[in-house]
Amino acid sequence: MAEPQDQMDTPPASPLPEMRFEGIGVSPGVAKGLTFLYGKPEENVGKRSITDKDIDSEINRFENALVQTRQQIIEIQKQIAQAIGNADASIFEAHLLVTEDSTLIEGVINILKTEKVNVEFALVQFAQIYIGIFEKREEEYLRERAADIRDVTNRILRNLQGKEHFDLRKLQEPRIVISYDLAPSDTAVMDRKKVLGFCTDIGSRTSHTAIMARSLDIPAVVGLHNASAQIAPNQVALVDGYEGLLIINPTEQTLFEYGQLEVKRHDIEIQLDKLHDLPAVTTDGGRIALHVNIEGPDDIPAVLKCGAEGVGLFRTEYIFMNRSNLPSEEEQYNAYHEVAQQLFPRPVIIRTLDLGGDKFLSHFEVPQEMNPFLGWRAIRFCLERTDIFLTQLRAILRASELGNVKLMYPLISSKQEFCQANEILQIARQELEEQKKGFNASMEVGAMIEVPSAAITANHIAEEADFFSIGTNDLIQYALAVDRVNEKIAYLYDPAHPAILRLISEIIQAGHNHGIEVGLCGEMGGDVTLTPLLIGMGIDEISMNASAIPVVKKMIRSIGRQECENFAREMLKLSSGEQIWEHSRQVVLAKAPELLELG
């Protein structure tokens, strides 16, 4: 693949007609540069007949290629973990699973034996069939599984052929990368100085590639359909990750408009930085605690930098991922203690293991399920695997000795389930007492309310819980029966749906009736358009990504709680999510219009 020519720092407007492609903005930011078309050419794999005596040697070559591929993936994981943290490196667990997939391995060997063909040809033949099965599935997470299989089988094939893979680390000059698709392993090795932004024909907001783009802070647009076939190398391009736009051959006017927007956004960000040490208080004195969602100790600098008051969601499952064995009690304790100690006296809410759904570990024998988001996951997994649960609970209890740690159970569906988890917690306390290890006996224990049954019976769960945290991502998908990673029905996934707002309002009311605080975590918490509604419904704490903290804080400091309460009452009477969005947007426009400039 030829390297692109040198480019200027700021490409001029092109004399060619401007072309606009609309897609999905998955990583915010605007980038300008020259295009680089990136794609893996079709591998020409010849068919070669083999004899019975060749079969063992072909299988041996296949096994060696699998081992080599696995080592390469583990090396990529290590690089990503060092560069941007374990949470992002963990997405390659799915790739490691492909190298151990018995269906794939046995399918290739079966073709090799029955058709007496070379292993390269057998691999390509079976991979095409296997990938096709996943690509035809309606569920988005299964279609994304096809991308994982394609990426790994291509790597296995290259290893069998002894070919070196061209990756984006070899770019000599900064470029806008255009491709039909990018595998996570492509994104993982991107040099942020060389890849200014990227665009793909396929993809979704929740794809592994999108997750990597956000972590690397690279503007990205996906879902552009057949754009890559209409674009030539070295064309002037502008990527708008806010609006989901790719503009080829932008005019002078377009470049001027985007230049003005860039200056405006920069000025707004400077103003937001001045709020760092100020509390999130409404104009009439209402205090809202703003916290950050984290995956581990590596995220501590982000918490301190953004001006958050603590951690509202410590996703502990990432400590279990990206490894070949279970973390010991001591390893877990060290991670929890480090976060609590460095952030003291800020509160740290630690969520117990939330495996399942879209998060699996290769060393757990977790059965494949038709509906993993509705299956053996989170607290259900922990209540059955009490050995794993008790180890984690002891580690959290020990870290709680500092006094700023709280514990939270995920996916609670009833009061009985919460009590069952607390019984195991009590066993963990007794074990530590016997071992004469210290812990905070009065540590608060809360429930994540993210299942409709828990929302409806929140008044019962509140009799036992010390606090609530509303997990909006799952609550929305379960309440609206919408797979939140399915592109085809993405338009139905609506945080402002009247049913969702009523559930949230009732959860908050149930918690307050029992004298406990109610927080909220999930993507909804970082959407500034909905901040006045959450204030008006009485939320006590909101946890979000670190980058959203300054924006939400500004909104809170620009409006009164009483005004928000009146607004929320009116919105809860409406029957349309579209109406609620529009009214909410008008409130932001009236109180802090500059925030909408940030996309």
Secondary structure, 3 states (H helix, E strand, C coil): CCCCCCCCCCCCCCCCCCEEEECEEEECCEEEEEEEECCCCCCCCCCCECCHHHHHHHHHHHHHHHHHHHHHHHHHHHHHHHHHCHHHHHHHHHHHHHHCCHHHHHHHHHHHHHHCECHHHHHHHHHHHHHHHHHCCCCHHHHHHHHHHHHHHHHHHHHHHCCCCCCHHHCCCCEEEEECCCCHHHHHCCCCCCEEEEEECCCCCCCHHHHHHHHHCCCEEECCCCHHHHCCCCCEEEEECCCCEEEECCCHHHHHHHHHHHHHHHHHHHHHHCCCCCCCECCCCCECEEEEEECCHHHHHHHHHHCCCCEEEEECHHHHCCCCCCCCHHHHHHHHHHHHHHHCCCCEEEECCCCECCECCCCCCCCCCCCHHHCCCHHHHHHHCHHHHHHHHHHHHHHHHHCCEEEEECCCCCHHHHHHHHHHHHHHHHHHHHCCCCCCCCCCEEEEECCHHHHHCHHHHCCCCCEEEEEHHHHHHHHHCCCCCCHHHHHHCCCCCHHHHHHHHHHHHHHHHCCCEEEEECHHHHCHHHHHHHHHHCCCEEEECHHHHHHHHHHHCCCCHHHHHHHHHHHCCCCCHHHHHHHHHHHHHHHCHHHHHHC
